[in-house]
């Protein structure tokens, strides 16, 4: 029995030994795996790809390369299409450098000249501001402008903008304006003190001088109408002259009409020939009359549209004489028509 117990206890001890060994191995694996896991770095998160605008700004700050030049080249075209001319000029100045590829540099330099002509600018003067007032601040769309009152041009994108003149202890003076593409060095006047304008005038949405003289759509239509009228009168003169000449030749060649072959000769035509030649000059006369009516209608319509497009406040007197004039000159067998003036 003792032997049986010893065998049984030995089996128990053996099983206990196996379990202890298994637990030791398990804990040993875990104890050795834990430091390894602790030494494994965390999984890196992929950085977000920069936007095209951010890439373009980064490219401007770096030395020119083929990739950065191409990025500025593409971004400049997109910003120009959206009307951001100041941003466009900065990008074009970058890709116009000699380090960029030849074709990129050539295009950027050409576009840079165009943008320089298109970029609006203003020159701000303040009436009533003391000469020694250095504490006045001029803001454009909320951003302060350095040396804004020194008389130098201030570039800005086309569109609506707001100028605000701030002085300590005084109400800000606000002026809303509309910058037009290609209008440069436009004088903008702000008034303070006893020269100040009314609040309604200062805060008008569009300046009275924002519109460029002579840009009324009616005036453009007037020029178009005059052009149509000139074409119509020209057609009248040409077709009328041809019709008169064909009619004179017809009367000389076909003074008489006969079907008899033996009587045909100078001044005598067959009826079919006479009818064909007569229909020809009559058709030319009809077309000439259509041209005359079209020319007169175009001249009248153009004149009416031009008169309606003229400013009603007397400002036209200060403008140079750029009006187009329609000239008509009678000629033997027709007339000459033309439009003269500055366009």
HUSUL-V299368 format. One line per field, one symbol per residue. ss: DSSP state (2 for helix, 1 for strand, 0 for the rest). A space follows every 50 residues. Layout:
BEGIN
ss = ???
END
This chain:
BEGIN
ss = 02222222222222222222222222222222222222200000000000 02222222222000022222222222222220002222222222200000 02222222222222222201111111100000000011110011000222 00011100111111110000001111111000000111111022200022 22000000000000002222222222222222222222222222222222 22200110002220100110222222222222222222222222222222 2222222220000022220000001111111001111111000
END
